[in-house]
Amino acid sequence: MDRIGSSYDAVAGEYAERIGDELDGKPLDRALLGALAAMCGDGPLVDAGCGPGHVTAHLAGLGARAVGVDLSPGMVAVARRRRPDLAFVAGDLCRLPFGDGVFGGALAAYAVIHLDAAARRRAFAELHRVVRPGGPLLVSFHTAHLEHAGPVLHLSQWWGHEVDLDFRFLDPAEVAAELAAAGWTPHARVEREPLPGVEAPTRRCTLLALRG
């Protein structure tokens, strides 16, 4: 986890500049986030792996009581500068710094793509712990890279910064099985192609699951 956090510390400022307004060009993603916010009811919502806080801010704009958490203190600092009115905390997705059942729902938008299967299982179990029964979880991840063959893409340089990151391309059926093993009931699945000129050339999947 240290290398993941330090890698995102290195790119935090530039990440916010390049990707901080990405939702403006992603109507389908905005619709999915709207559904998540509606399903949470009046319960607070945790954005796990919040990065510079742009998705947390979008959820707050929809009326959700959103809290962002990220492994990278650099990302959390950027998020707090961008939206000082919202709550952002540093924390490990596999050891979330929250009590049991305190959230009405959760988001993990591309937050598990650097984790191996064992770590993903721990993360899904932690999300299950902090969400109340019946609450929704929205998980997004990459399934394939259109310009790179293989299940893992390693980066040592990102936008001119030194990093040490493995980007994993995940099988939706395997992720659904991992969610089910952690106590989540798969509810919906959306797969899509990348948006040209807006995002990296990767196929993507979003799974919606409900806490048992």
C-alpha positions in Angstrom: 0.0 0.0 0.0 2.9 2.4 0.7 4.0 2.4 -3.0 0.4 3.0 -4.1 0.0 5.9 -1.7 3.4 7.5 -2.5 2.7 7.2 -6.2 -0.5 9.1 -6.0 1.1 11.6 -3.7 3.6 12.3 -6.6 0.8 13.0 -9.1 -1.9 14.5 -6.9 -1.7 18.1 -8.1 -1.5 17.2 -11.8 -4.2 14.5 -11.4 -6.6 17.1 -10.1 -5.8 19.5 -13.0 -6.2 16.8 -15.7 -9.1 14.7 -14.3 -10.8 17.0 -11.8 -13.6 18.0 -14.2 -13.9 14.6 -16.0 -17.5 14.1 -15.0 -18.5 17.0 -17.2 -18.0 14.7 -20.2 -19.4 11.5 -18.7 -23.2 11.5 -18.7 -23.5 7.8 -18.1 -21.2 7.9 -15.0 -23.2 10.9 -13.7 -26.4 8.9 -14.1 -24.9 5.9 -12.1 -23.8 8.3 -9.4 -27.2 9.8 -9.3 -28.8 6.3 -8.8 -26.3 5.5 -6.0 -27.1 8.8 -4.2 -30.8 8.1 -4.5 -30.5 4.6 -3.2 -28.6 5.7 -0.1 -31.6 7.6 1.2 -30.7 9.9 4.0 -27.7 7.9 5.1 -24.1 9.3 4.6 -22.1 8.0 1.6 -18.4 7.1 1.6 -16.4 7.7 -1.5 -13.6 5.2 -1.1 -10.5 6.1 -3.1 -11.8 9.7 -3.6 -8.6 11.1 -5.2 -8.8 14.9 -5.5 -12.5 14.8 -4.4 -14.3 15.7 -7.6 -16.7 12.7 -7.4 -17.3 13.3 -3.7 -18.2 16.9 -4.6 -20.5 15.7 -7.4 -22.3 13.4 -4.9 -22.6 16.3 -2.4 -24.1 18.4 -5.2 -26.8 15.7 -5.6 -27.7 16.1 -2.0 -25.7 13.2 -0.6 -23.8 13.6 2.7 -20.6 12.4 1.1 -17.3 11.7 2.9 -14.1 11.0 0.9 -11.3 8.7 2.0 -8.1 8.1 0.1 -4.8 6.2 0.8 -2.8 9.1 -0.5 -2.4 12.0 2.0 -1.4 14.2 -1.0 -4.7 13.5 -2.7 -6.6 14.2 0.5 -4.7 17.6 0.8 -5.7 18.5 -2.7 -9.3 17.5 -2.1 -9.5 19.6 1.0 -8.0 22.6 -0.8 -10.5 22.2 -3.6 -13.5 21.7 -1.4 -12.9 22.8 2.2 -16.6 22.5 2.9 -16.5 18.7 2.5 -15.0 16.0 4.7 -11.9 14.1 3.5 -9.7 11.7 5.5 -6.7 9.6 4.8 -7.3 5.9 5.1 -6.6 2.4 3.7 -9.4 0.8 1.8 -8.5 -2.5 3.5 -8.7 -0.9 7.0 -11.2 1.9 6.8 -11.1 4.4 9.6 -14.9 4.2 10.3 -17.2 2.4 12.6 -19.5 -0.5 11.7 -22.6 0.4 9.7 -22.1 4.1 9.7 -22.8 4.7 6.0 -25.9 4.3 3.9 -23.9 3.3 0.9 -20.4 3.4 -0.7 -18.6 4.1 -3.9 -15.3 2.6 -5.0 -14.7 4.3 -8.4 -11.5 2.7 -9.9 -10.3 2.2 -6.3 -9.5 -1.5 -6.5 -7.6 -1.6 -9.8 -4.2 -1.6 -8.0 -5.1 -4.4 -5.6 -4.5 -8.1 -6.0 -7.4 -10.6 -5.3 -6.6 -11.0 -1.6 -6.5 -7.3 -1.0 -9.8 -6.8 -3.0 -11.5 -9.3 -0.8 -10.4 -7.4 2.3 -11.5 -4.1 0.7 -15.0 -5.5 -0.1 -15.3 -7.0 3.4 -14.3 -3.6 4.9 -16.9 -1.8 2.8 -19.5 -4.4 3.9 -18.6 -3.6 7.5 -19.0 0.1 7.3 -22.3 0.1 5.2 -25.6 -0.6 6.9 -27.7 -3.6 5.8 -29.4 -3.0 2.5 -27.1 -0.2 1.5 -25.7 0.0 -2.1 -22.1 -0.2 -3.3 -21.0 1.0 -6.7 -17.7 -0.4 -7.9 -16.0 0.7 -11.2 -12.9 -0.8 -12.7 -11.1 -1.4 -16.0 -11.6 -4.7 -17.8 -9.1 -4.3 -20.8 -6.7 -1.9 -22.3 -7.1 -1.3 -26.0 -3.4 -0.6 -26.6 -1.8 -3.1 -24.1 -2.1 -6.8 -24.0 -2.2 -8.6 -20.6 -3.9 -8.4 -17.3 -1.6 -5.9 -15.7 0.0 -2.6 -16.9 2.9 -1.3 -14.8 3.8 2.3 -14.7 7.1 3.7 -13.5 6.5 7.2 -15.0 3.2 9.0 -15.0 2.9 12.5 -16.5 6.6 12.9 -15.9 6.5 11.8 -12.2 8.2 8.7 -10.9 5.6 6.1 -9.7 5.4 2.4 -9.0 1.9 1.3 -9.9 0.2 -1.8 -11.3 -3.1 -1.2 -13.1 -5.1 -4.4 -13.1 -7.7 -5.3 -15.7 -10.4 -7.3 -14.0 -13.0 -9.8 -15.0 -16.4 -8.6 -14.0 -17.5 -12.1 -13.2 -14.6 -12.5 -10.8 -15.2 -9.2 -9.1 -18.9 -10.1 -8.7 -17.9 -13.4 -7.1 -15.5 -11.5 -4.7 -18.3 -9.1 -3.8 -20.7 -12.0 -3.1 -18.1 -13.7 -1.0 -17.9 -10.6 1.1 -21.6 -10.5 1.7 -22.7 -8.3 -1.2 -25.6 -9.2 -3.5 -24.9 -8.2 -7.1 -27.7 -6.1 -8.5 -26.7 -4.5 -11.8 -23.8 -4.5 -14.2 -22.9 -1.8 -16.8 -20.0 -2.3 -19.3 -18.9 0.3 -21.7 -16.2 1.4 -24.2 -13.9 4.4 -23.4 -15.0 7.9 -24.4 -12.6 9.1 -27.1 -10.7 12.2 -26.1 -12.1 12.1 -22.6 -10.4 9.1 -20.9 -7.7 6.5 -21.2 -8.3 3.8 -23.9 -9.7 1.1 -21.5 -12.9 -0.8 -21.4 -14.8 -0.3 -18.1 -17.3 -2.0 -15.9 -19.5 -0.7 -13.1 -21.2 -3.2 -10.7 -23.9 -2.2 -8.3 -24.3 -4.5 -5.3 -26.5 -4.4 -2.2 -25.2 -5.2 1.3 -26.7 -8.4 2.8 
